[in-house]
Amino acid sequence: MKIQSSEFYTSSARVLECPDKKLPEFAFIGRSNVGKSSLINSLCNKKSIAKTSSKPGKTLLINHFIINNSFFIVDLPGYGFAKVSKKEKEKINNLHEDYFKKRGQLLSALLLIDIRLEPQKIDLDFMKYINELFVPFILVFTKCDKLKESEVSEKIEAYSKEIKRSWEKSPQIIISSAKNRIGLEEILNFIKNSINEFKKI
Protein backbone atom coordinates (compact mmCIF):
# COMPACT_ATOMS: atom_id res chain seq x y z
CA MET A 1 0.00 0.00 0.00
CA LYS A 2 1.12 3.52 -0.78
CA ILE A 3 -0.19 6.55 1.07
CA GLN A 4 -1.33 9.00 -1.60
CA SER A 5 -2.97 11.47 0.76
CA SER A 6 -3.01 12.01 4.51
CA GLU A 7 -4.65 14.79 6.48
CA PHE A 8 -5.46 15.57 10.07
CA TYR A 9 -9.23 15.14 10.30
CA THR A 10 -10.37 15.99 13.85
CA SER A 11 -9.67 15.77 17.57
CA SER A 12 -12.31 14.46 19.94
CA ALA A 13 -12.54 14.72 23.71
CA ARG A 14 -15.23 12.03 23.79
CA VAL A 15 -16.01 8.99 21.69
CA LEU A 16 -19.42 10.43 20.83
CA GLU A 17 -17.61 13.29 19.09
CA CYS A 18 -15.57 10.99 16.83
CA PRO A 19 -16.25 11.07 13.06
CA ASP A 20 -19.47 9.38 11.96
CA LYS A 21 -17.89 8.27 8.67
CA LYS A 22 -18.10 4.50 8.33
CA LEU A 23 -14.43 4.13 7.41
CA PRO A 24 -12.14 1.47 8.89
CA GLU A 25 -9.99 2.65 11.79
CA PHE A 26 -6.58 1.56 13.08
CA ALA A 27 -5.79 2.77 16.57
CA PHE A 28 -2.20 3.49 17.59
CA ILE A 29 -1.68 3.24 21.33
CA GLY A 30 1.17 2.72 23.76
CA ARG A 31 2.89 4.06 26.80
CA SER A 32 3.31 7.80 26.85
CA ASN A 33 6.32 8.92 24.81
CA VAL A 34 6.65 5.57 23.05
CA GLY A 35 6.86 7.39 19.72
CA LYS A 36 3.28 7.22 18.40
CA SER A 37 3.29 10.65 16.80
CA SER A 38 6.72 10.15 15.23
CA LEU A 39 5.63 6.83 13.73
CA ILE A 40 2.41 8.30 12.35
CA ASN A 41 4.37 11.20 10.83
CA SER A 42 6.80 8.77 9.22
CA LEU A 43 4.02 6.55 7.88
CA CYS A 44 2.28 9.54 6.36
CA ASN A 45 5.61 10.96 5.14
CA LYS A 46 4.82 14.29 6.76
CA LYS A 47 6.92 15.98 9.41
CA SER A 48 4.15 17.24 11.62
CA ILE A 49 0.79 15.73 10.71
CA ALA A 50 0.81 14.42 14.30
CA LYS A 51 2.32 16.73 16.89
CA THR A 52 5.28 15.33 18.81
CA SER A 53 6.41 16.38 22.25
CA SER A 54 9.16 15.52 24.70
CA LYS A 55 6.59 15.84 27.48
CA PRO A 56 4.79 12.55 28.21
CA GLY A 57 1.01 12.75 28.16
CA LYS A 58 0.66 15.53 25.60
CA THR A 59 -1.97 13.63 23.58
CA LEU A 60 -5.11 13.73 25.73
CA LEU A 61 -7.57 13.61 22.84
CA ILE A 62 -8.59 11.07 20.22
CA ASN A 63 -6.94 12.30 17.03
CA HIS A 64 -8.17 11.06 13.65
CA PHE A 65 -6.07 11.22 10.47
CA ILE A 66 -7.77 10.33 7.19
CA ILE A 67 -5.59 8.32 4.82
CA ASN A 68 -6.21 7.98 1.06
CA ASN A 69 -9.80 9.05 1.82
CA SER A 70 -10.44 5.40 2.66
CA PHE A 71 -9.43 4.76 6.29
CA PHE A 72 -8.45 6.46 9.53
CA ILE A 73 -5.31 6.23 11.60
CA VAL A 74 -6.29 7.07 15.18
CA ASP A 75 -3.82 8.42 17.72
CA LEU A 76 -5.12 7.51 21.18
CA PRO A 77 -3.87 9.03 24.44
CA GLY A 78 -0.91 7.21 25.91
CA TYR A 79 -1.07 5.22 29.12
CA GLY A 80 1.30 4.74 32.03
CA PHE A 81 2.57 8.27 32.54
CA ALA A 82 3.01 9.53 36.09
CA LYS A 83 2.93 13.30 35.62
CA VAL A 84 -0.82 13.71 35.46
CA SER A 85 -3.40 13.80 38.19
CA LYS A 86 -5.38 10.77 39.30
CA LYS A 87 -8.46 12.40 37.79
CA GLU A 88 -6.75 12.77 34.40
CA LYS A 89 -5.59 9.15 34.48
CA GLU A 90 -9.13 8.01 35.19
CA LYS A 91 -10.43 10.18 32.36
CA ILE A 92 -7.95 8.64 29.90
CA ASN A 93 -8.72 5.10 31.09
CA ASN A 94 -12.43 5.74 30.57
CA LEU A 95 -11.73 7.21 27.13
CA HIS A 96 -9.81 4.09 26.14
CA GLU A 97 -12.54 1.76 27.33
CA ASP A 98 -15.28 3.81 25.69
CA TYR A 99 -13.40 3.88 22.38
CA PHE A 100 -12.61 0.17 22.32
CA LYS A 101 -16.16 -0.83 23.26
CA LYS A 102 -18.08 1.55 21.03
CA ARG A 103 -16.09 2.12 17.82
CA GLY A 104 -17.44 -0.53 15.50
CA GLN A 105 -15.23 0.90 12.75
CA LEU A 106 -12.10 -0.23 14.61
CA LEU A 107 -10.42 -3.07 12.72
CA SER A 108 -7.30 -3.36 14.84
CA ALA A 109 -5.18 -1.71 17.49
CA LEU A 110 -1.45 -1.33 16.99
CA LEU A 111 0.12 -1.55 20.43
CA LEU A 112 3.44 0.31 20.40
CA ILE A 113 6.24 -0.80 22.71
CA ASP A 114 9.68 0.79 23.21
CA ILE A 115 12.09 -1.98 22.20
CA ARG A 116 14.88 -0.56 24.38
CA LEU A 117 13.10 -1.53 27.59
CA GLU A 118 12.80 -4.84 29.37
CA PRO A 119 9.29 -6.34 29.25
CA GLN A 120 7.06 -3.96 31.20
CA LYS A 121 4.14 -5.21 33.28
CA ILE A 122 2.04 -2.23 32.22
CA ASP A 123 2.37 -3.19 28.53
CA LEU A 124 1.64 -6.85 29.21
CA ASP A 125 -1.37 -5.86 31.31
CA PHE A 126 -2.64 -3.59 28.51
CA MET A 127 -2.37 -6.48 26.06
CA LYS A 128 -4.59 -8.56 28.35
CA TYR A 129 -6.97 -5.64 28.81
CA ILE A 130 -7.68 -5.06 25.12
CA ASN A 131 -7.85 -8.80 24.50
CA GLU A 132 -10.56 -9.07 27.17
CA LEU A 133 -12.44 -6.38 25.23
CA PHE A 134 -12.12 -8.56 22.09
CA VAL A 135 -10.02 -5.95 20.29
CA PRO A 136 -7.74 -7.44 17.58
CA PHE A 137 -4.22 -6.09 17.92
CA ILE A 138 -0.62 -6.44 16.82
CA LEU A 139 2.61 -5.38 18.55
CA VAL A 140 4.80 -2.70 16.99
CA PHE A 141 8.19 -2.32 18.64
CA THR A 142 9.50 1.22 18.19
CA LYS A 143 12.93 2.88 18.17
CA CYS A 144 14.86 -0.16 16.90
CA ASP A 145 17.45 2.24 15.45
CA LYS A 146 18.62 2.85 19.02
CA LEU A 147 19.89 -0.74 19.39
CA LYS A 148 22.24 -3.11 17.61
CA GLU A 149 20.62 -5.88 15.59
CA SER A 150 21.69 -8.49 18.15
CA GLU A 151 20.15 -6.42 20.96
CA VAL A 152 16.88 -6.15 19.03
CA SER A 153 16.74 -9.95 18.75
CA GLU A 154 17.41 -10.31 22.48
CA LYS A 155 14.61 -7.88 23.38
CA ILE A 156 12.11 -9.62 21.10
CA GLU A 157 13.05 -13.00 22.55
CA ALA A 158 12.58 -11.68 26.10
CA TYR A 159 9.13 -10.33 25.21
CA SER A 160 8.15 -13.52 23.42
CA LYS A 161 8.96 -15.53 26.56
CA GLU A 162 6.77 -13.24 28.67
CA ILE A 163 3.93 -13.44 26.17
CA LYS A 164 4.05 -17.24 26.12
CA ARG A 165 3.36 -17.27 29.85
CA SER A 166 -0.19 -16.04 29.22
CA TRP A 167 -0.87 -16.58 25.53
CA GLU A 168 -1.14 -19.70 23.42
CA LYS A 169 -0.25 -17.74 20.32
CA SER A 170 1.78 -14.56 20.13
CA PRO A 171 0.27 -11.53 18.37
CA GLN A 172 1.91 -10.45 15.14
CA ILE A 173 5.11 -8.49 15.81
CA ILE A 174 6.53 -5.68 13.68
CA ILE A 175 9.88 -4.04 14.46
CA SER A 176 9.99 -0.38 13.51
CA SER A 177 11.94 2.85 13.48
CA ALA A 178 10.27 6.11 12.56
CA LYS A 179 13.68 7.71 12.06
CA ASN A 180 15.02 5.07 9.65
CA ARG A 181 11.59 4.15 8.21
CA ILE A 182 12.03 0.53 9.25
CA GLY A 183 8.87 -1.58 9.40
CA LEU A 184 6.65 1.03 7.75
CA GLU A 185 5.94 -1.12 4.72
CA GLU A 186 4.99 -4.02 7.01
CA ILE A 187 2.58 -1.80 8.92
CA LEU A 188 0.96 -0.54 5.72
CA ASN A 189 0.68 -4.09 4.37
CA PHE A 190 -0.98 -5.15 7.62
CA ILE A 191 -3.50 -2.31 7.26
CA LYS A 192 -4.12 -3.17 3.60
CA ASN A 193 -4.69 -6.86 4.36
CA SER A 194 -7.00 -6.03 7.27
CA ILE A 195 -9.13 -3.78 5.07
CA ASN A 196 -9.28 -6.46 2.36
CA GLU A 197 -10.42 -9.06 4.90
CA PHE A 198 -13.00 -6.63 6.25
CA LYS A 199 -14.45 -6.10 2.76
CA LYS A 200 -14.99 -9.84 2.42
CA ILE A 201 -17.32 -9.93 5.43
C-alpha positions as a printed Julia matrix, in Angstrom:
201×3 Matrix{Float64}:
   0.0     0.0    0.0
   1.12    3.52  -0.78
  -0.19    6.55   1.07
  -1.33    9.0   -1.6
  -2.97   11.47   0.76
  -3.01   12.01   4.51
  -4.65   14.79   6.48
  -5.46   15.57  10.07
  -9.23   15.14  10.3
 -10.37   15.99  13.85
  -9.67   15.77  17.57
 -12.31   14.46  19.94
 -12.54   14.72  23.71
 -15.23   12.03  23.79
 -16.01    8.99  21.69
 -19.42   10.43  20.83
 -17.61   13.29  19.09
 -15.57   10.99  16.83
 -16.25   11.07  13.06
 -19.47    9.38  11.96
 -17.89    8.27   8.67
 -18.1     4.5    8.33
 -14.43    4.13   7.41
 -12.14    1.47   8.89
  -9.99    2.65  11.79
  -6.58    1.56  13.08
  -5.79    2.77  16.57
  -2.2     3.49  17.59
  -1.68    3.24  21.33
   1.17    2.72  23.76
   2.89    4.06  26.8
   3.31    7.8   26.85
   6.32    8.92  24.81
   6.65    5.57  23.05
   6.86    7.39  19.72
   3.28    7.22  18.4
   3.29   10.65  16.8
   6.72   10.15  15.23
   5.63    6.83  13.73
   2.41    8.3   12.35
   4.37   11.2   10.83
   6.8     8.77   9.22
   4.02    6.55   7.88
   2.28    9.54   6.36
   5.61   10.96   5.14
   4.82   14.29   6.76
   6.92   15.98   9.41
   4.15   17.24  11.62
   0.79   15.73  10.71
   0.81   14.42  14.3
   2.32   16.73  16.89
   5.28   15.33  18.81
   6.41   16.38  22.25
   9.16   15.52  24.7
   6.59   15.84  27.48
   4.79   12.55  28.21
   1.01   12.75  28.16
   0.66   15.53  25.6
  -1.97   13.63  23.58
  -5.11   13.73  25.73
  -7.57   13.61  22.84
  -8.59   11.07  20.22
  -6.94   12.3   17.03
  -8.17   11.06  13.65
  -6.07   11.22  10.47
  -7.77   10.33   7.19
  -5.59    8.32   4.82
  -6.21    7.98   1.06
  -9.8     9.05   1.82
 -10.44    5.4    2.66
  -9.43    4.76   6.29
  -8.45    6.46   9.53
  -5.31    6.23  11.6
  -6.29    7.07  15.18
  -3.82    8.42  17.72
  -5.12    7.51  21.18
  -3.87    9.03  24.44
  -0.91    7.21  25.91
  -1.07    5.22  29.12
   1.3     4.74  32.03
   2.57    8.27  32.54
   3.01    9.53  36.09
   2.93   13.3   35.62
  -0.82   13.71  35.46
  -3.4    13.8   38.19
  -5.38   10.77  39.3
  -8.46   12.4   37.79
  -6.75   12.77  34.4
  -5.59    9.15  34.48
  -9.13    8.01  35.19
 -10.43   10.18  32.36
  -7.95    8.64  29.9
  -8.72    5.1   31.09
 -12.43    5.74  30.57
 -11.73    7.21  27.13
  -9.81    4.09  26.14
 -12.54    1.76  27.33
 -15.28    3.81  25.69
 -13.4     3.88  22.38
 -12.61    0.17  22.32
 -16.16   -0.83  23.26
 -18.08    1.55  21.03
 -16.09    2.12  17.82
 -17.44   -0.53  15.5
 -15.23    0.9   12.75
 -12.1    -0.23  14.61
 -10.42   -3.07  12.72
  -7.3    -3.36  14.84
  -5.18   -1.71  17.49
  -1.45   -1.33  16.99
   0.12   -1.55  20.43
   3.44    0.31  20.4
   6.24   -0.8   22.71
   9.68    0.79  23.21
  12.09   -1.98  22.2
  14.88   -0.56  24.38
  13.1    -1.53  27.59
  12.8    -4.84  29.37
   9.29   -6.34  29.25
   7.06   -3.96  31.2
   4.14   -5.21  33.28
   2.04   -2.23  32.22
   2.37   -3.19  28.53
   1.64   -6.85  29.21
  -1.37   -5.86  31.31
  -2.64   -3.59  28.51
  -2.37   -6.48  26.06
  -4.59   -8.56  28.35
  -6.97   -5.64  28.81
  -7.68   -5.06  25.12
  -7.85   -8.8   24.5
 -10.56   -9.07  27.17
 -12.44   -6.38  25.23
 -12.12   -8.56  22.09
 -10.02   -5.95  20.29
  -7.74   -7.44  17.58
  -4.22   -6.09  17.92
  -0.62   -6.44  16.82
   2.61   -5.38  18.55
   4.8    -2.7   16.99
   8.19   -2.32  18.64
   9.5     1.22  18.19
  12.93    2.88  18.17
  14.86   -0.16  16.9
  17.45    2.24  15.45
  18.62    2.85  19.02
  19.89   -0.74  19.39
  22.24   -3.11  17.61
  20.62   -5.88  15.59
  21.69   -8.49  18.15
  20.15   -6.42  20.96
  16.88   -6.15  19.03
  16.74   -9.95  18.75
  17.41  -10.31  22.48
  14.61   -7.88  23.38
  12.11   -9.62  21.1
  13.05  -13.0   22.55
  12.58  -11.68  26.1
   9.13  -10.33  25.21
   8.15  -13.52  23.42
   8.96  -15.53  26.56
   6.77  -13.24  28.67
   3.93  -13.44  26.17
   4.05  -17.24  26.12
   3.36  -17.27  29.85
  -0.19  -16.04  29.22
  -0.87  -16.58  25.53
  -1.14  -19.7   23.42
  -0.25  -17.74  20.32
   1.78  -14.56  20.13
   0.27  -11.53  18.37
   1.91  -10.45  15.14
   5.11   -8.49  15.81
   6.53   -5.68  13.68
   9.88   -4.04  14.46
   9.99   -0.38  13.51
  11.94    2.85  13.48
  10.27    6.11  12.56
  13.68    7.71  12.06
  15.02    5.07   9.65
  11.59    4.15   8.21
  12.03    0.53   9.25
   8.87   -1.58   9.4
   6.65    1.03   7.75
   5.94   -1.12   4.72
   4.99   -4.02   7.01
   2.58   -1.8    8.92
   0.96   -0.54   5.72
   0.68   -4.09   4.37
  -0.98   -5.15   7.62
  -3.5    -2.31   7.26
  -4.12   -3.17   3.6
  -4.69   -6.86   4.36
  -7.0    -6.03   7.27
  -9.13   -3.78   5.07
  -9.28   -6.46   2.36
 -10.42   -9.06   4.9
 -13.0    -6.63   6.25
 -14.45   -6.1    2.76
 -14.99   -9.84   2.42
 -17.32   -9.93   5.43
